[in-house]
Every structure is written in C-alpha cells, then in structure tokens.
Amino acid sequence: MLYMMGRISKHHQIDSSYRRANIATKITCSMASNKTSSRKALTLDDRVKVIQLHEKGKGSRAIAEIMGVGKTQINGIVKRKAEVMEEYESNVPSERKREIRKTGNEDINELCWEWFKDVTARRLPVSGPMLQEKALKFASDLQNTEFKASNGWLESFRKRHNIVFGKMNGESGDVCDDVVREWTQRLPSLCQGYSPRDIYNMDETGLFFRCTTDKSLHVKGEDCSGGKKSKERLTLMLCANMAGEKEKPLIIGKSQNPRCFKNINPKTLPVDYYANKKAWMTSDVFENWLLSFDRKLGRQKRKALLFLDNATCHPHINPRNVKLIFFPPNTTSKLQPMDQGIIQALKLKYRKRQLQHIIALMDEDKSKTGPDAVKKTNVLEAIYWVHRSWQDVKDTTVMKCLERLGFQPVRWQLRKSLVMVMVIVNWNLRHRNCLAVHCRI
C-alpha cells in the first residue's frame, strides 16, 4: 500500500513539473510571437525614402535592415509606389503613418482640392466657409444630397491636404520670375571690375520706435490685453557693402529739434539726422546723403557701385565716385538684399534694447505699467538704440544676404586675390633664382 502511494506521489510530481514547463513554454512562445508580430508603421517620408532607395538599385532585404522593418513590408510599399508618390505630391502631411481612408466622397474631395490649388495659385484668400460653400456646390452638381460639408468634413479635408490658416503678406506674389532670372544673370557683369568693398546696397524702412511686440507669454485662460499701439515712426536708411562694412545710419524724424535734443548738437549724433513733416525719405534728403557719401569715397580715392530701389525719392543723378544701379521696378521683395534679413536683424536687436530699458524703468517704479514705460521712449533714445543695434548686426549676416541674391561671394574674390598674390610671389622668387644662377656663371 505504501509502495503504491509512493508511486502515485512520484507520478503527481512529474505531471506537475511537466505542466509547469508546458505553461512556461507557451508563455515564452506567446511573447516571442507578440514580439515578432509587432509591425513598425512608416511615415509618408519614410515610404518615399524606401522608393528612392529601391530606385537606386538597393534590394528589399537591405532596405528592410536600413528602415528597421520586415522585407514583406518593403515589397508592399514598392508595389504601391504610384499611390505613395501621389500622396506625397498631393501635399499630404509627411508625418502621416496610415493610408488615407476612403470616405465615400472622394469625387467631391478631389474637385475641392483642385479648386483650392487653382485659386490659391492666383492669390485669392480662402477661408473655411468659402471651402464648405464650394464643396456644397460640387455636391449639388454631382446630385449628392447626403453630403453636408460639416465642420468635421472641413477639418478632415484640411488635415488630409496639410492645409493651415495663415496671413497673406509681402509683395513677392506680384514679382515676375522672368525679370528676377534675367537680373540674376546680368548681376555678375554689372559687378565686374569692382572689389567687394566697393559694391554697396542701401534701403529704407519704417520704425515705430515706441511700439513693442504684440505677442507675449501668458497664463492660459487669463486676459492678455495690452495698451494702445503708438503710430509714431522714424524712417531709417541703411547702407552696407559686400564685405560686411556698414555705413552710418540715416534717420528721418518729424521734428528738427525735438525736446530730447536740448543742449545736444545733432551733428554729434552717431547717425545722420534729418526731419520733415511726414518723416519720409525725400529726393533732397537722399541727394544730400549721396553727395556726402560720394565725397567720402573721393577722399579715399575709390569708385563704388550702389544698388538701390527704383523709387521716386531716389533721383537719377551721376555723382563723381558712385555709380547708381537701380533694381527693376516692383522687385524689391525678391531682389533687395536688405529685405532678406538685414533690416529684420537690426529691428530685433532694437526691440531687445527697448524691452531691457522698459524692464529697468518698471523695476525702479513698481507702480508703472508696460504701456506707461513705452510712452516714455524718446527720439534720442531710439537713435542710440538704432546705432548700437546696427553695430551689432554681424558682417556675416550682411554678406550672406547679398550672396543669397546672386552677388559674388566675398570669400571667392578674396581667394582669387590670394591666388594671384601667390603666383606673383612665386614668379618673383623663380626670377630672382634665375638671376643669381646667371650671375654665378
């Protein structure tokens, strides 16, 4: 009896250990299958990259190792190449991982997308209600009575085609590309014979010197209102050359002798200051500045080019040492180097100094608000902030903005000059050695 009970106990222990091992094996296999069955979703950019690698001759296995996915997934993307590229060219968001789901209104969506591309290319501002109204018209033409053009449809349509709401600004839409292309081709011949130090660019800009930025951090849900914006403005004229050297700024205000100029001689200011009723650039102001600039170059025995806008305040005169070259009409937004980031850099540095000054005033007087401190800004302070901000604009910023619009890079011209000097030095050394050998003979 005891023998039989011992055998049963032994069999029970073996059976229990077997079952535990079997359960552990099943769990391990389940975990392994879950691990191998996980599928990495590729974004649209990734799928386009897969197609590009395949077109370069890489095999599916090699691409799968690069992208970290399975070979079958790569083969599926290659088979659907046409669909992927159509999505990519249709401005679908590049971070999208899943394929676009069919909604049943594809004909309306396609008509709306074609209409949207057409009108925005012709610079018509398009709003959400306009798009919904056009979609309803297309639905009516297609006799689709179930389509509603709801806000949900609009949001889905915007996400599908990566459409965002923004402000239309700038004048570059009116610039003819053929004129820009022709000017860029002519530019090297216009600059021929002049060193980078003798190729200048100038432009004017307005500065609302008592106005601060209209954006601020604030606690969500709380009021974020500011004071009334000041409309008082100064006109700045900035001039610099291809080597990054900057001329003294010219500032035009409304008053010849503001109160803040008391006991100050305007000629001692770090800028050239002029005044008229509207604080605008005029032909007289420009001519006075240009003749002064011409005399400066004459004293240095230099001849220079000056590229500027074709504006009515820029008279076509012929100074002795400066040759004026005007940009084609209505091309300032695309051909004016100062508009490519130089003026923006100065204004950002000006605003930084202005805000530092306002913070200092508010720290001194705890009862003073931001709008109150801004109103205390005077023309003299603005003049010194402009002067220091112009000094802080990096030479490389000026050079890069000029290079971006086709002006010959300064470093290339300097490199050519260095090569010429090395050639001359080598020739002189070789010539001297030949003379020494001849003398010995």
LUMMAR-420598 format. One record per residue (C-alpha): residue number from 1; residue in three letters; x, y negated, z negated. Coordinates in pm, 1 decimal. Layout:
BEGIN
ATOM num residuo        X        Y        Z
ATOM NUM     ALA        X        Y        Z
...
This chain:
BEGIN
ATOM num residuo        X        Y        Z
ATOM   1     MET      0.0      0.0      0.0
ATOM   2     LEU    275.7   -237.1    -96.4
ATOM   3     TYR    458.7   -139.9    221.4
ATOM   4     MET    156.0   -230.6    435.4
ATOM   5     MET    109.4   -565.7    260.2
ATOM   6     GLY    477.1   -647.9    319.4
ATOM   7     ARG    445.2   -571.9    689.1
ATOM   8     ILE    129.3   -788.5    720.7
ATOM   9     SER    303.1  -1079.2    542.0
ATOM  10     LYS    603.3  -1047.7    770.4
ATOM  11     HIS    382.3  -1046.7   1083.2
ATOM  12     HIS    195.2  -1351.1    949.6
ATOM  13     GLN    521.4  -1542.8    903.7
ATOM  14     ILE    636.9  -1454.0   1256.2
ATOM  15     ASP    299.1  -1555.6   1401.9
ATOM  16     SER    302.6  -1889.6   1215.4
ATOM  17     SER    655.3  -1973.7   1328.6
ATOM  18     TYR    561.4  -1880.9   1685.4
ATOM  19     ARG    256.9  -2107.0   1676.8
ATOM  20     ARG    461.2  -2398.5   1534.3
ATOM  21     ALA    721.1  -2354.3   1809.3
ATOM  22     ASN    445.9  -2337.2   2072.0
ATOM  23     ILE    284.8  -2659.6   1942.7
ATOM  24     ALA    622.7  -2838.9   1935.7
ATOM  25     THR    689.3  -2725.6   2293.0
ATOM  26     LYS    350.7  -2857.0   2407.8
ATOM  27     ILE    410.1  -3193.6   2238.4
ATOM  28     THR    756.0  -3222.8   2396.8
ATOM  29     CYS    618.2  -3134.1   2741.1
ATOM  30     SER    333.9  -3381.8   2694.7
ATOM  31     MET    576.7  -3659.5   2600.1
ATOM  32     ALA    800.2  -3571.1   2892.7
ATOM  33     SER    506.2  -3570.3   3133.6
ATOM  34     ASN    389.8  -3908.9   2998.7
ATOM  35     LYS    739.6  -4044.9   3041.6
ATOM  36     THR    777.1  -3922.0   3398.1
ATOM  37     SER    422.9  -4019.8   3497.1
ATOM  38     SER    468.2  -4388.2   3396.9
ATOM  39     ARG    478.4  -4597.4   3712.8
ATOM  40     LYS    657.3  -4931.2   3735.6
ATOM  41     ALA    444.7  -5195.6   3909.3
ATOM  42     LEU    642.6  -5405.7   4158.1
ATOM  43     THR    559.6  -5769.9   4219.1
ATOM  44     LEU    497.9  -5905.2   4567.8
ATOM  45     ASP    852.2  -6046.2   4574.3
ATOM  46     ASP    987.5  -5701.8   4481.2
ATOM  47     ARG    787.2  -5533.8   4756.1
ATOM  48     VAL    915.9  -5782.9   5012.6
ATOM  49     LYS   1270.0  -5712.6   4888.7
ATOM  50     VAL   1208.3  -5337.9   4939.8
ATOM  51     ILE   1102.0  -5402.4   5300.7
ATOM  52     GLN   1406.4  -5622.2   5363.6
ATOM  53     LEU   1641.5  -5354.6   5224.8
ATOM  54     HIS   1471.7  -5090.4   5439.4
ATOM  55     GLU   1512.5  -5307.7   5749.9
ATOM  56     LYS   1883.5  -5337.5   5673.7
ATOM  57     GLY   1914.4  -4959.9   5700.7
ATOM  58     LYS   1908.6  -4850.6   5335.9
ATOM  59     GLY   1740.5  -4518.5   5261.2
ATOM  60     SER   1436.3  -4471.0   5038.2
ATOM  61     ARG   1637.9  -4294.3   4766.5
ATOM  62     ALA   1897.1  -4575.7   4748.5
ATOM  63     ILE   1624.0  -4841.8   4736.2
ATOM  64     ALA   1441.3  -4648.9   4464.6
ATOM  65     GLU   1757.7  -4647.2   4248.7
ATOM  66     ILE   1805.5  -5023.1   4302.9
ATOM  67     MET   1444.2  -5108.6   4214.0
ATOM  68     GLY   1415.9  -4850.4   3933.9
ATOM  69     VAL   1112.5  -4669.4   4077.2
ATOM  70     GLY   1035.5  -4341.1   4249.5
ATOM  71     LYS   1108.6  -4255.4   4611.2
ATOM  72     THR    738.8  -4193.0   4684.4
ATOM  73     GLN    650.5  -4547.2   4575.3
ATOM  74     ILE    915.2  -4690.5   4808.7
ATOM  75     ASN    782.4  -4483.8   5100.6
ATOM  76     GLY    430.2  -4611.7   5029.9
ATOM  77     ILE    547.5  -4976.0   5039.0
ATOM  78     VAL    732.1  -4920.8   5367.1
ATOM  79     LYS    419.7  -4763.5   5522.0
ATOM  80     ARG    213.7  -5066.3   5418.0
ATOM  81     LYS    474.1  -5312.6   5547.5
ATOM  82     ALA    225.8  -5508.2   5759.8
ATOM  83     GLU    -16.2  -5558.4   5467.5
ATOM  84     VAL    261.0  -5667.3   5228.6
ATOM  85     MET    406.7  -5921.8   5472.1
ATOM  86     GLU     58.6  -6056.5   5549.2
ATOM  87     GLU      0.3  -6117.5   5177.2
ATOM  88     TYR    343.1  -6283.2   5145.2
ATOM  89     GLU    281.5  -6514.5   5442.5
ATOM  90     SER    -68.3  -6598.4   5315.8
ATOM  91     ASN     83.0  -6773.3   5009.4
ATOM  92     VAL    -34.1  -6506.3   4764.8
ATOM  93     PRO    128.7  -6559.6   4419.4
ATOM  94     SER    470.6  -6393.4   4426.2
ATOM  95     GLU    433.5  -6252.5   4071.5
ATOM  96     ARG    119.4  -6054.1   4166.6
ATOM  97     LYS    172.5  -5682.4   4096.3
ATOM  98     ARG   -151.2  -5524.3   4212.3
ATOM  99     GLU   -301.4  -5527.3   4556.7
ATOM 100     ILE   -581.9  -5772.9   4624.7
ATOM 101     ARG   -916.6  -5611.2   4556.2
ATOM 102     LYS  -1176.8  -5631.8   4829.7
ATOM 103     THR  -1471.8  -5842.7   4713.1
ATOM 104     GLY  -1720.3  -5785.8   4993.5
ATOM 105     ASN  -1696.0  -6149.4   5106.5
ATOM 106     GLU  -1370.6  -6119.6   5296.9
ATOM 107     ASP  -1511.7  -6289.7   5608.6
ATOM 108     ILE  -1612.5  -6598.9   5406.6
ATOM 109     ASN  -1282.1  -6599.2   5218.3
ATOM 110     GLU  -1086.2  -6581.6   5541.9
ATOM 111     LEU  -1284.0  -6866.5   5701.4
ATOM 112     CYS  -1239.1  -7081.7   5388.6
ATOM 113     TRP   -864.2  -7012.4   5383.0
ATOM 114     GLU   -820.9  -7107.0   5749.6
ATOM 115     TRP  -1026.5  -7423.6   5695.8
ATOM 116     PHE   -827.2  -7513.8   5384.5
ATOM 117     LYS   -490.8  -7474.1   5566.2
ATOM 118     ASP   -616.9  -7685.4   5856.6
ATOM 119     VAL   -747.9  -7983.7   5657.6
ATOM 120     THR   -458.1  -7995.6   5409.9
ATOM 121     ALA   -211.6  -7991.7   5701.6
ATOM 122     ARG   -394.0  -8302.8   5824.6
ATOM 123     ARG   -353.5  -8459.4   5477.1
ATOM 124     LEU   -718.3  -8453.5   5364.4
ATOM 125     PRO   -758.4  -8435.9   4984.0
ATOM 126     VAL   -962.6  -8124.4   4898.2
ATOM 127     SER  -1149.2  -8070.6   4570.2
ATOM 128     GLY  -1316.8  -7763.5   4422.6
ATOM 129     PRO  -1675.8  -7877.6   4500.7
ATOM 130     MET  -1574.1  -7951.0   4859.8
ATOM 131     LEU  -1437.9  -7598.6   4894.7
ATOM 132     GLN  -1753.6  -7448.1   4743.0
ATOM 133     GLU  -1976.0  -7650.9   4975.3
ATOM 134     LYS  -1777.7  -7537.5   5279.2
ATOM 135     ALA  -1797.2  -7175.0   5162.1
ATOM 136     LEU  -2177.8  -7200.9   5135.4
ATOM 137     LYS  -2191.7  -7339.8   5489.4
ATOM 138     PHE  -1984.8  -7047.6   5619.2
ATOM 139     ALA  -2213.3  -6807.0   5428.8
ATOM 140     SER  -2517.0  -6969.9   5589.8
ATOM 141     ASP  -2362.1  -6940.1   5935.8
ATOM 142     LEU  -2294.9  -6570.4   5869.4
ATOM 143     GLN  -2650.9  -6525.6   5731.8
ATOM 144     ASN  -2516.9  -6410.0   5396.9
ATOM 145     THR  -2790.3  -6504.9   5148.8
ATOM 146     GLU  -2636.7  -6329.1   4848.0
ATOM 147     PHE  -2316.9  -6538.2   4835.8
ATOM 148     LYS  -2335.0  -6810.2   4566.3
ATOM 149     ALA  -1992.1  -6988.1   4577.6
ATOM 150     SER  -1984.5  -6988.7   4196.8
ATOM 151     ASN  -1710.3  -7130.3   3978.4
ATOM 152     GLY  -1587.2  -6774.2   3929.7
ATOM 153     TRP  -1553.2  -6730.9   4308.0
ATOM 154     LEU  -1363.9  -7062.2   4326.9
ATOM 155     GLU  -1119.8  -6960.3   4052.0
ATOM 156     SER  -1064.8  -6621.8   4217.1
ATOM 157     PHE  -1006.6  -6788.4   4555.1
ATOM 158     ARG   -751.9  -7029.6   4405.1
ATOM 159     LYS   -559.7  -6750.7   4232.3
ATOM 160     ARG   -569.4  -6532.8   4542.6
ATOM 161     HIS   -404.9  -6801.3   4758.2
ATOM 162     ASN   -189.3  -6966.9   4488.6
ATOM 163     ILE   -378.8  -7299.4   4514.1
ATOM 164     VAL   -320.6  -7560.2   4243.3
ATOM 165     PHE   -462.9  -7906.8   4182.5
ATOM 166     GLY   -213.4  -8190.9   4225.4
ATOM 167     LYS   -179.0  -8557.5   4308.5
ATOM 168     MET   -112.1  -8673.8   4663.9
ATOM 169     ASN    173.2  -8923.2   4650.3
ATOM 170     GLY    453.6  -9062.7   4864.4
ATOM 171     GLU    462.3  -9170.8   5227.0
ATOM 172     SER    659.2  -8881.8   5376.3
ATOM 173     GLY    346.4  -8743.9   5543.3
ATOM 174     ASP    346.8  -9034.6   5791.1
ATOM 175     VAL    709.5  -8985.7   5896.9
ATOM 176     CYS    769.8  -8839.5   6241.5
ATOM 177     ASP   1006.1  -8540.8   6221.0
ATOM 178     ASP   1146.0  -8611.4   6568.8
ATOM 179     VAL   1257.9  -8959.1   6458.0
ATOM 180     VAL   1426.1  -8812.5   6148.9
ATOM 181     ARG   1601.5  -8544.9   6356.1
ATOM 182     GLU   1724.6  -8797.7   6612.8
ATOM 183     TRP   1853.7  -9032.2   6340.0
ATOM 184     THR   2039.4  -8749.2   6165.0
ATOM 185     GLN   2211.8  -8659.7   6492.2
ATOM 186     ARG   2315.3  -9022.5   6551.4
ATOM 187     LEU   2445.3  -9079.3   6199.1
ATOM 188     PRO   2799.7  -8937.7   6241.6
ATOM 189     SER   2865.1  -9161.0   6543.8
ATOM 190     LEU   2737.5  -9467.4   6352.7
ATOM 191     CYS   2977.0  -9398.9   6064.0
ATOM 192     GLN   3274.1  -9322.6   6287.1
ATOM 193     GLY   3579.2  -9533.0   6208.3
ATOM 194     TYR   3467.1  -9628.3   5855.4
ATOM 195     SER   3604.7  -9481.2   5532.6
ATOM 196     PRO   3361.9  -9359.5   5259.9
ATOM 197     ARG   3436.5  -9674.0   5054.4
ATOM 198     ASP   3313.4  -9890.9   5339.7
ATOM 199     ILE   2976.7  -9720.5   5402.4
ATOM 200     TYR   2711.5  -9878.8   5178.4
ATOM 201     ASN   2342.0  -9824.9   5115.4
ATOM 202     MET   2102.6 -10063.4   4941.4
ATOM 203     ASP   1735.7 -10065.5   4845.4
ATOM 204     GLU   1487.1 -10248.9   4623.7
ATOM 205     THR   1249.6 -10109.7   4364.4
ATOM 206     GLY    996.6 -10246.8   4118.1
ATOM 207     LEU   1045.6 -10205.7   3743.3
ATOM 208     PHE    761.3 -10254.1   3492.9
ATOM 209     PHE   1006.1 -10342.7   3220.4
ATOM 210     ARG    750.3 -10349.7   2935.8
ATOM 211     CYS    584.6 -10023.7   3032.2
ATOM 212     THR    672.5  -9686.7   2876.1
ATOM 213     THR    592.5  -9333.3   2985.5
ATOM 214     ASP    224.4  -9231.5   2976.7
ATOM 215     LYS    297.9  -8874.0   2861.7
ATOM 216     SER    359.8  -8761.9   2504.0
ATOM 217     LEU    358.5  -8457.8   2276.3
ATOM 218     HIS     51.6  -8446.9   2051.5
ATOM 219     VAL   -141.2  -8208.0   1831.3
ATOM 220     LYS   -397.7  -8014.4   2030.8
ATOM 221     GLY   -749.6  -8140.0   1965.5
ATOM 222     GLU   -640.0  -8478.3   1830.1
ATOM 223     ASP   -670.0  -8812.8   2007.6
ATOM 224     CYS   -377.3  -8903.6   2235.2
ATOM 225     SER   -453.4  -9260.9   2336.9
ATOM 226     GLY   -208.4  -9545.6   2395.5
ATOM 227     GLY   -222.6  -9921.4   2432.7
ATOM 228     LYS   -291.4 -10129.4   2741.1
ATOM 229     LYS    -19.7 -10097.7   3006.0
ATOM 230     SER    179.2 -10412.4   3085.9
ATOM 231     LYS    186.8 -10521.0   3452.5
ATOM 232     GLU    490.0 -10749.5   3415.5
ATOM 233     ARG    751.9 -10644.6   3666.5
ATOM 234     LEU   1102.6 -10718.6   3784.2
ATOM 235     THR   1244.5 -10637.1   4126.8
ATOM 236     LEU   1578.9 -10455.1   4127.3
ATOM 237     MET   1816.3 -10434.5   4420.3
ATOM 238     LEU   2078.5 -10160.6   4402.4
ATOM 239     CYS   2377.0 -10106.2   4630.4
ATOM 240     ALA   2643.6  -9832.6   4634.2
ATOM 241     ASN   2885.6  -9670.0   4877.6
ATOM 242     MET   2959.6  -9312.0   4981.2
ATOM 243     ALA   3248.3  -9286.4   4734.3
ATOM 244     GLY   3002.2  -9346.7   4447.0
ATOM 245     GLU   3119.8  -9703.7   4376.8
ATOM 246     LYS   2831.0  -9923.7   4262.1
ATOM 247     GLU   2784.2 -10297.0   4319.1
ATOM 248     LYS   2645.9 -10536.6   4057.1
ATOM 249     PRO   2262.5 -10503.3   4044.5
ATOM 250     LEU   2043.6 -10789.6   4161.5
ATOM 251     ILE   1731.1 -10864.1   3954.4
ATOM 252     ILE   1443.2 -11092.7   4051.9
ATOM 253     GLY   1206.4 -11228.0   3786.8
ATOM 254     LYS    924.3 -11480.6   3780.0
ATOM 255     SER   1092.2 -11749.6   3569.3
ATOM 256     GLN   1420.5 -11917.4   3648.7
ATOM 257     ASN   1488.9 -11986.6   3280.2
ATOM 258     PRO   1289.1 -11755.0   3050.1
ATOM 259     ARG   1280.0 -11835.2   2678.8
ATOM 260     CYS   1513.6 -11546.1   2608.6
ATOM 261     PHE   1779.8 -11723.2   2824.0
ATOM 262     LYS   1815.1 -12001.6   2564.8
ATOM 263     ASN   2183.5 -12103.2   2528.8
ATOM 264     ILE   2276.3 -11848.5   2799.1
ATOM 265     ASN   2423.3 -11932.4   3136.8
ATOM 266     PRO   2261.0 -11698.4   3397.8
ATOM 267     LYS   2594.1 -11682.9   3584.3
ATOM 268     THR   2748.9 -11499.1   3287.7
ATOM 269     LEU   2492.0 -11217.5   3302.9
ATOM 270     PRO   2611.8 -10871.9   3416.1
ATOM 271     VAL   2366.4 -10891.1   3710.2
ATOM 272     ASP   2281.2 -11140.1   3985.6
ATOM 273     TYR   1958.7 -11304.6   3865.9
ATOM 274     TYR   1708.9 -11481.2   4093.1
ATOM 275     ALA   1348.8 -11591.1   4039.4
ATOM 276     ASN   1034.0 -11669.9   4237.7
ATOM 277     LYS    659.3 -11678.6   4166.4
ATOM 278     LYS    594.4 -11315.0   4255.9
ATOM 279     ALA    929.9 -11166.1   4151.9
ATOM 280     TRP    970.7 -11023.4   4503.4
ATOM 281     MET   1267.2 -10991.1   4733.4
ATOM 282     THR   1266.6 -11270.6   4993.9
ATOM 283     SER   1479.1 -11334.8   5301.7
ATOM 284     ASP   1651.9 -11628.5   5125.1
ATOM 285     VAL   1748.0 -11418.9   4822.7
ATOM 286     PHE   1871.4 -11135.3   5043.1
ATOM 287     GLU   2073.5 -11370.4   5263.6
ATOM 288     ASN   2241.4 -11532.9   4961.6
ATOM 289     TRP   2335.5 -11192.4   4821.1
ATOM 290     LEU   2458.2 -11064.3   5159.1
ATOM 291     LEU   2681.6 -11366.9   5222.8
ATOM 292     SER   2830.9 -11329.3   4874.2
ATOM 293     PHE   2894.8 -10959.9   4941.5
ATOM 294     ASP   3049.3 -11048.6   5278.0
ATOM 295     ARG   3290.4 -11298.0   5117.3
ATOM 296     LYS   3395.0 -11033.7   4862.4
ATOM 297     LEU   3480.9 -10787.4   5141.1
ATOM 298     GLY   3664.8 -11064.1   5328.6
ATOM 299     ARG   3888.2 -11130.8   5029.1
ATOM 300     GLN   3968.4 -10757.5   5018.8
ATOM 301     LYS   4026.7 -10755.7   5397.7
ATOM 302     ARG   3766.7 -10484.7   5452.7
ATOM 303     LYS   3495.2 -10420.0   5710.5
ATOM 304     ALA   3184.4 -10231.9   5597.2
ATOM 305     LEU   2856.5 -10076.0   5712.4
ATOM 306     LEU   2537.3 -10147.7   5518.7
ATOM 307     PHE   2238.2  -9915.3   5568.9
ATOM 308     LEU   1905.8 -10070.0   5464.8
ATOM 309     ASP   1529.4 -10062.4   5526.6
ATOM 310     ASN   1374.1 -10236.8   5824.1
ATOM 311     ALA   1173.2 -10478.5   5604.9
ATOM 312     THR   1065.6 -10836.7   5676.3
ATOM 313     CYS   1269.1 -10963.6   5379.1
ATOM 314     HIS   1587.0 -10827.9   5542.2
ATOM 315     PRO   1669.9 -11075.7   5821.1
ATOM 316     HIS   1878.5 -10954.5   6116.8
ATOM 317     ILE   2191.4 -11163.8   6063.9
ATOM 318     ASN   2551.4 -11091.2   6156.2
ATOM 319     PRO   2797.2 -11154.3   5870.2
ATOM 320     ARG   3167.2 -11152.4   5949.4
ATOM 321     ASN   3265.3 -10843.9   5748.3
ATOM 322     VAL   2938.4 -10647.4   5713.8
ATOM 323     LYS   2755.6 -10466.5   5990.7
ATOM 324     LEU   2384.9 -10412.1   5913.0
ATOM 325     ILE   2225.6 -10084.4   6027.9
ATOM 326     PHE   1850.3 -10056.8   5974.0
ATOM 327     PHE   1666.2  -9730.7   5921.4
ATOM 328     PRO   1388.8  -9658.7   6174.7
ATOM 329     PRO   1050.1  -9810.5   6075.3
ATOM 330     ASN    834.1  -9614.1   5828.1
ATOM 331     THR   1103.8  -9357.1   5748.3
ATOM 332     THR   1215.5  -9481.7   5406.5
ATOM 333     SER   1072.6  -9181.7   5219.1
ATOM 334     LYS   1289.0  -8937.9   5417.9
ATOM 335     LEU   1595.8  -9137.2   5526.5
ATOM 336     GLN   1664.3  -9378.9   5239.3
ATOM 337     PRO   1935.5  -9227.3   5012.2
ATOM 338     MET   1838.2  -9447.1   4717.1
ATOM 339     ASP   1493.3  -9282.0   4719.5
ATOM 340     GLN   1646.0  -8933.8   4693.9
ATOM 341     GLY   1720.4  -8961.6   4323.0
ATOM 342     ILE   1949.5  -9261.6   4261.8
ATOM 343     ILE   1671.4  -9504.6   4166.2
ATOM 344     GLN   1496.1  -9233.9   3964.6
ATOM 345     ALA   1816.1  -9164.0   3768.9
ATOM 346     LEU   1850.8  -9531.7   3677.3
ATOM 347     LYS   1487.3  -9562.0   3564.9
ATOM 348     LEU   1511.0  -9252.6   3344.9
ATOM 349     LYS   1818.0  -9392.6   3171.7
ATOM 350     TYR   1641.4  -9729.3   3133.9
ATOM 351     ARG   1337.6  -9564.4   2969.7
ATOM 352     LYS   1565.9  -9375.8   2731.9
ATOM 353     ARG   1728.5  -9701.6   2614.3
ATOM 354     GLN   1389.4  -9868.6   2588.1
ATOM 355     LEU   1246.9  -9589.8   2370.2
ATOM 356     GLN   1556.1  -9589.1   2146.9
ATOM 357     HIS   1506.3  -9964.6   2094.5
ATOM 358     ILE   1134.1  -9918.4   2016.4
ATOM 359     ILE   1209.0  -9641.7   1761.9
ATOM 360     ALA   1465.6  -9866.8   1591.5
ATOM 361     LEU   1207.0 -10150.1   1563.6
ATOM 362     MET    943.8  -9914.3   1421.5
ATOM 363     ASP   1192.7  -9776.0   1167.5
ATOM 364     GLU   1263.1 -10131.0   1045.3
ATOM 365     ASP    895.0 -10225.7   1021.6
ATOM 366     LYS    668.2  -9936.8    918.4
ATOM 367     SER    353.2 -10137.4    998.2
ATOM 368     LYS    449.1 -10184.5   1364.4
ATOM 369     THR    291.2  -9959.0   1628.3
ATOM 370     GLY    443.0  -9840.4   1955.3
ATOM 371     PRO    242.5 -10080.7   2179.1
ATOM 372     ASP    337.1 -10371.1   1948.6
ATOM 373     ALA    707.6 -10286.2   1979.6
ATOM 374     VAL    684.5 -10251.8   2359.7
ATOM 375     LYS    534.9 -10601.7   2391.5
ATOM 376     LYS    845.2 -10747.2   2223.5
ATOM 377     THR   1069.4 -10640.0   2514.4
ATOM 378     ASN   1203.2 -10947.8   2694.6
ATOM 379     VAL   1373.3 -11004.1   3030.4
ATOM 380     LEU   1720.8 -11043.3   2877.8
ATOM 381     GLU   1698.4 -10703.7   2706.2
ATOM 382     ALA   1572.3 -10548.3   3030.4
ATOM 383     ILE   1866.2 -10699.7   3221.8
ATOM 384     TYR   2123.8 -10545.8   2986.3
ATOM 385     TRP   1945.5 -10209.6   2984.5
ATOM 386     VAL   1943.4 -10206.2   3364.9
ATOM 387     HIS   2313.8 -10297.0   3374.0
ATOM 388     ARG   2414.2 -10019.7   3130.8
ATOM 389     SER   2183.6  -9765.6   3295.3
ATOM 390     TRP   2333.4  -9844.3   3638.0
ATOM 391     GLN   2680.6  -9791.4   3493.6
ATOM 392     ASP   2568.6  -9455.0   3351.0
ATOM 393     VAL   2445.5  -9323.8   3688.2
ATOM 394     LYS   2714.7  -9076.4   3788.2
ATOM 395     ASP   2922.2  -9126.7   4101.4
ATOM 396     THR   2844.5  -8767.5   4199.7
ATOM 397     THR   2470.1  -8846.1   4191.0
ATOM 398     VAL   2518.4  -9122.5   4447.9
ATOM 399     MET   2746.0  -8906.9   4664.7
ATOM 400     LYS   2509.1  -8607.5   4665.3
ATOM 401     CYS   2206.5  -8820.4   4757.4
ATOM 402     LEU   2396.9  -8960.3   5055.8
ATOM 403     GLU   2521.9  -8616.2   5159.1
ATOM 404     ARG   2168.6  -8478.2   5144.8
ATOM 405     LEU   2061.8  -8713.4   5425.0
ATOM 406     GLY   2345.6  -8633.2   5664.2
ATOM 407     PHE   2615.8  -8879.1   5562.7
ATOM 408     GLN   2956.3  -8716.4   5599.8
ATOM 409     PRO   3070.2  -8567.7   5266.7
ATOM 410     VAL   3336.4  -8772.9   5092.8
ATOM 411     ARG   3540.6  -8470.2   4990.9
ATOM 412     TRP   3568.6  -8363.4   5357.8
ATOM 413     GLN   3703.3  -8703.2   5462.3
ATOM 414     LEU   3943.4  -8707.5   5168.2
ATOM 415     ARG   4057.8  -8356.6   5261.5
ATOM 416     LYS   4124.1  -8468.1   5620.8
ATOM 417     SER   4323.0  -8767.3   5494.6
ATOM 418     LEU   4528.2  -8540.7   5266.5
ATOM 419     VAL   4599.9  -8304.2   5555.1
ATOM 420     MET   4717.7  -8595.6   5771.6
ATOM 421     VAL   4949.6  -8717.6   5493.4
ATOM 422     MET   5096.3  -8368.4   5453.6
ATOM 423     VAL   5154.6  -8341.3   5829.0
ATOM 424     ILE   5332.2  -8679.0   5836.3
ATOM 425     VAL   5547.5  -8589.2   5533.7
ATOM 426     ASN   5643.3  -8253.4   5687.0
ATOM 427     TRP   5729.0  -8419.9   6017.1
ATOM 428     ASN   5947.4  -8677.0   5841.1
ATOM 429     LEU   6130.9  -8406.4   5644.2
ATOM 430     ARG   6192.7  -8198.9   5954.7
ATOM 431     HIS   6305.4  -8504.9   6146.6
ATOM 432     ARG   6545.7  -8601.5   5865.6
ATOM 433     ASN   6691.9  -8248.6   5856.6
ATOM 434     CYS   6749.0  -8259.4   6234.2
ATOM 435     LEU   6932.0  -8592.3   6198.6
ATOM 436     ALA   7151.4  -8450.4   5919.4
ATOM 437     VAL   7249.7  -8147.3   6129.8
ATOM 438     HIS   7326.1  -8374.4   6425.8
ATOM 439     CYS   7549.6  -8598.0   6208.4
ATOM 440     ARG   7745.2  -8295.1   6079.6
ATOM 441     ILE   7811.8  -8178.8   6432.4
